[in-house]
Amino acid sequence: MLAPALAVTGAMTAGIIVTIAGVAVAGVLARDRLMALLACTEWWRYHLGKALEIGRSVAVLGLGIWSYF
């Protein structure tokens, strides 16, 4: 009963290690393409971030005012 449980635990651990390593390797390999994409979309990301920041502030204020009623 203990051996199958240890085997499953070992398999899950190996899967986690392979997943983390795969994401790290994919990030290293895709770095150049991703940096080019980020450079092209800098203006859009800045303005979208500002809009989301203002939207979050309005939402917090709205929920605060709404909680009084």
Kinemage of the C-alpha trace (Angstrom):
@kinemage 1
@onewidth
@group {chain A} dominant
@subgroup {mainchain}
@vectorlist {calphas} color= white
{ca met a 1} P 0.000 0.000 0.000
{ca leu a 2} L 2.901 2.358 0.677
{ca ala a 3} L 4.800 1.602 -2.547
{ca pro a 4} L 2.010 2.735 -4.914
{ca ala a 5} L 1.543 5.942 -2.925
{ca leu a 6} L 5.261 6.684 -3.108
{ca ala a 7} L 5.255 5.932 -6.848
{ca val a 8} L 2.388 8.370 -7.431
{ca thr a 9} L 4.114 11.016 -5.331
{ca gly a 10} L 7.336 10.528 -7.283
{ca ala a 11} L 5.499 10.786 -10.595
{ca met a 12} L 3.793 14.006 -9.511
{ca thr a 13} L 7.128 15.453 -8.393
{ca ala a 14} L 8.723 14.557 -11.717
{ca gly a 15} L 5.825 16.156 -13.570
{ca ile a 16} L 6.177 19.370 -11.610
{ca ile a 17} L 9.927 19.500 -12.272
{ca val a 18} L 9.451 18.892 -16.005
{ca thr a 19} L 6.716 21.543 -16.208
{ca ile a 20} L 8.793 24.206 -14.452
{ca ala a 21} L 11.860 23.391 -16.560
{ca gly a 22} L 9.780 23.467 -19.742
{ca val a 23} L 8.369 26.899 -18.971
{ca ala a 24} L 11.862 28.206 -18.196
{ca val a 25} L 13.317 26.806 -21.429
{ca ala a 26} L 10.391 28.141 -23.480
{ca gly a 27} L 10.922 31.575 -21.940
{ca val a 28} L 14.592 31.582 -22.842
{ca leu a 29} L 13.920 30.431 -26.397
{ca ala a 30} L 11.081 32.905 -27.010
{ca arg a 31} L 12.799 35.899 -25.422
{ca asp a 32} L 13.817 37.659 -28.654
{ca arg a 33} L 10.357 37.373 -30.200
{ca leu a 34} L 8.671 38.465 -27.006
{ca met a 35} L 10.917 41.503 -26.586
{ca ala a 36} L 10.172 42.589 -30.173
{ca leu a 37} L 6.439 42.216 -29.510
{ca leu a 38} L 6.681 44.196 -26.277
{ca ala a 39} L 8.579 46.990 -28.045
{ca cys a 40} L 5.891 47.242 -30.742
{ca thr a 41} L 3.021 47.410 -28.242
{ca glu a 42} L 4.558 49.783 -25.698
{ca trp a 43} L 2.202 52.687 -26.474
{ca trp a 44} L -0.917 50.485 -26.264
{ca arg a 45} L 0.182 48.824 -23.035
{ca tyr a 46} L 0.863 52.197 -21.391
{ca his a 47} L -2.549 53.624 -22.249
{ca leu a 48} L -4.388 50.399 -21.433
{ca gly a 49} L -2.645 50.355 -18.046
{ca lys a 50} L -3.710 53.925 -17.356
{ca ala a 51} L -7.316 53.156 -18.333
{ca leu a 52} L -7.381 50.061 -16.117
{ca glu a 53} L -5.879 52.010 -13.220
{ca ile a 54} L -8.558 54.703 -13.484
{ca gly a 55} L -11.269 52.049 -13.848
{ca arg a 56} L -10.103 50.255 -10.713
{ca ser a 57} L -10.098 53.519 -8.761
{ca val a 58} L -13.625 54.343 -9.871
{ca ala a 59} L -14.767 50.815 -8.991
{ca val a 60} L -13.297 51.052 -5.478
{ca leu a 61} L -14.906 54.448 -4.924
{ca gly a 62} L -18.221 53.167 -6.276
{ca leu a 63} L -18.192 50.120 -4.011
{ca gly a 64} L -17.298 52.320 -1.052
{ca ile a 65} L -20.171 54.699 -1.719
{ca trp a 66} L -22.553 51.815 -2.441
{ca ser a 67} L -21.720 50.179 0.916
{ca tyr a 68} L -23.247 53.171 2.730
{ca phe a 69} L -26.689 52.493 1.212
